[in-house]
Amino acid sequence: MATNRQNILFSIAALLISVNCCNALYFHIGETERKCFIEDIPDETNVIVNYKVELYDPRSGGYMPSSPGIGMHVEVRDADDKILLSRVYSSEGKISFTSHSHGEHVICMYSNSTAWFSGSQLRVHLDIQVGEHAVNYGEVVQKEKLSELQLRIRQLLDQIEQITKEQNYQRYREERFRQTSESTNSRVLWWSLIQTAVLLVMGAWQMRHLKSFFEAKKLV
């Protein structure tokens, strides 16, 4: 019975771990360009951004590791437009922050230099990891001396916690959408009532005006 339970736990853990919520990409950036990315993140969620900057080499037609003097200025804003992080990093590294409110977080990057080699382009490799994927379980195992089963259970619990946060955030979004819909419907109803009242008043005024006109002409 115990063996079966362990197998079930391993199967569930493997299934959840196979779900990847990391966004890996690369983009090109000009000398004065600013690139921003939007991540929809629940509250109290860890986020890690790994990046690497490469400089275009016109002789080879490819990209090579950038010089130490070229870095990236990174700015992170939360859903309330508050700055969570703003500093200059080297040409390769890791950025980490924790969200304090749920919503769209904006991650912006631009070069700290305005005098590159003949205005060459940069290629920036970016890997955004959110939630339990931002946890380095290798360090956790070494620090807490966990067995394989304990590690799987720890990963499973972290993923369940992240799923709970996602569900809470979705409920929050649904509630906001419902409030917006009700507010819009209420405004449409009041606007329709106002239009109807204006039409009735205009109709009554026109009828009275026509009656006065015909009485003045002695047609009535």
Disulfide bonds with the S-S distance in Angstrom:
Cys36-Cys108 2.01
